[in-house]
Amino acid sequence: VVKKKKEEDEKKNIVFVGGLRKSTTEDKVAGHFSKFGQVDNVDIKRLPDGTSRGFAFVKFVEVEAIEKVLEAQSSHMIDNKWVAVKPHGGTALVEDKNRERAKEQAEIARSKAKKDDSRVDSAEDYDEKWSENY
């Protein structure tokens, strides 16, 4: 349990960077993110043959750099390509995502229920319903 908590703390200063060009190097990624804080490590994920998979994890020395990076969401362009940047996460992020998903599912269920309620039996009722809505 202690090890798992330590790993989560480690991930708080890491961001996921998606949409990189296959030719983008670790140095270019580090160069871009160094303006937000001191970069500790850039890990571009690669296939066994060494070609980039198009995403990376950037680890910062300070956690505060993550906030700056996420605030500047719309200005992340590396090698003339817009890249997506997200927090690496850990369990807090997973829990937030699950909560959001549950809310979305509940809303979908509610909207389906409303649609079912608004079904009308006869043409007269349909005309009446339609004129109420529009």
N, C-alpha and C positions, 0 to 999 in steps of 0.2 A: 504493500500500500504506500509506503514511504517513497519507494522508487517511482511509482506511477505519478505521485504528486510532484516529484522532482521533474519528471519528464514534462508535465503540463506547464510548470513554471518556465522550463526551457523554451517551450513553444510560444510563450507570450511575446517574445521579441523576434518572432519569425513571421514573414509574410509569404504568401503564395503569389507567384507571378506567372500568369498564363498568357498564351498567345505570342510567345517569342518566336522570332524567325529561327529556322534551323541553323543559320550561320552565326547567330548572336553568341558572343563569347562571354565568359564569366567577368572579364575585365569591363566590358561595355555595361553589363548589368550593374556591377559594383560602382562604376563611374556614375551612372544615372542616380542610383539610390544614395550615394555618399553625400549628396546635397541635403538630405533629410536627417542624417546622423551617421555616426561611424559604423561602417559595415564590417561585421565580424567574419562572415562567410557567405559565399554564393554557391549554391548547389544546383547546377543545371542537370536535370534528369536526362539520362541518355539510354539509348538502346544498346544491346550487347556489342554492336559494331561501332559504337562511339558517336552515332548521329544523335542530335538533340531530339528530345520528344516534344519540345516547344514549351516547356514550363520549367520553373525553378523555384527554389526556396531561398529567400534572402534573410540572413540572420543579422540582427543589429546588436551592438553592444548595449545600448540603452533602450528600454521599453518605450520611452517617450517618442522615439523616432517613428515608431509604428503609427502613433496618432497623427503625426505630421504627414506620413506617407498616405494614410487613408483619407485625410482631409484634402490632399492634392489629387484625389482620385482621377480627375479629368485631365491631368497633365502628364500622364505616364506614357511617353513615346520613346521606344528604344529601337534603333536602326530604322527610323522612319515608319514604325508600326506601333499602333496603339496596343498597349498590353493591359490586361486585367490584373488588379492587385486586390488581394483579400487577406484578412488575418489568417494565420495558420490554424489557430483555434485551440484544440484541446476539448475537454468535456464541456466547458462553458459554451463554446460555440455550437457544439453538437446539440446541447440541450435547447439553446435558442432556436436553432433551425427546426428541431422537432416541435417546439411550441408553435412556431410560425406555420409549419405544415399542418398541425392539428387545427389551428385557427382557420386556415384556408379550406381544409376539409369540411369543417363545421359550416363555413359560409356557403360552400358549394351545396351541402346538404340542405341548408335553409333556403337557398335560392331555388333548388329543385322542388322543395315542398311548396314554395310560393307559386311556382309555375303550375304545379298540380292543382292548387286551390283555384287558380284563375281559369281553369278549363270550364267551358260553358256547354250547356246541354242543347239549346235550340238556337236557331238563327236569330230570333228576336233578342234573346239574351246576349248573343254575340255582338249584335249591333249596339246594344246598350252598353256592354262592357267596353267596346271599342271607343264609343263616343266619350265615355268617362275618362278613358286613358288619354285621348287625343283632342 
